[in-house]
């Protein structure tokens, strides 16, 4: 869940620290703990997450449509 601990929070922490990122959204598909996600970011970035994900989805769709994925 975006607020509080997610099932992949430890992995999210590792990625955030290794990359020196301000925030991380980690999505896992069929992992050891099942499918899930974790978010670590300041609240102002978490508030922007829905729009970021919508833009990302559009980019993925465009890549499929153009044959680049």
C-alpha positions in Angstrom: 0.0 0.0 0.0 1.3 3.5 -0.7 1.1 4.6 3.0 2.6 2.2 5.5 4.6 -1.0 5.0 4.1 -3.0 1.8 4.9 -6.7 1.5 8.1 -5.8 -0.5 9.2 -2.9 1.7 12.6 -4.4 2.5 13.4 -4.7 -1.2 12.1 -1.2 -1.8 14.4 0.1 0.9 17.4 -1.7 -0.7 16.6 -0.2 -4.2 16.1 3.3 -2.8 19.3 3.2 -0.8 21.4 1.6 -3.7 20.1 4.2 -6.2 20.2 7.2 -3.9 16.6 7.9 -5.0 14.3 10.3 -3.3 11.5 7.9 -3.9 10.8 4.4 -5.2 7.7 2.5 -6.5 8.5 -1.2 -6.7 6.0 -3.5 -8.4 6.5 -7.2 -8.1 4.8 -9.8 -10.2 4.5 -13.4 -8.9 7.4 -12.9 -6.4 8.2 -15.0 -3.3 5.4 -13.1 -1.4 3.0 -13.0 -4.3 2.2 -10.0 -6.4 2.4 -6.7 -4.7 4.1 -3.3 -4.5 5.8 -1.0 -2.1 6.3 2.8 -2.1 8.9 4.8 -0.3 8.8 8.5 -1.1 8.0 11.8 0.5 4.3 12.5 0.7 4.4 15.1 -2.1 5.7 12.4 -4.5 3.2 9.8 -3.2 0.4 12.3 -4.0 1.7 12.5 -7.6 2.0 8.7 -8.0 -1.4 8.2 -9.6 -0.6 10.6 -12.4 2.9 9.2 -12.8 1.5 5.7 -13.1 -1.1 6.9 -15.7 1.7 8.5 -17.8 3.7 5.3 -17.5 0.8 3.2 -18.6 0.3 5.5 -21.6 3.9 5.1 -22.6 3.7 1.3 -22.3 0.6 1.3 -24.5 2.3 3.6 -27.1 5.3 1.3 -27.1 3.0 -1.7 -27.9 1.2 0.2 -30.6 4.4 1.4 -32.3 6.0 -2.1 -32.1 8.8 -0.9 -29.8 8.1 -3.3 -26.9 
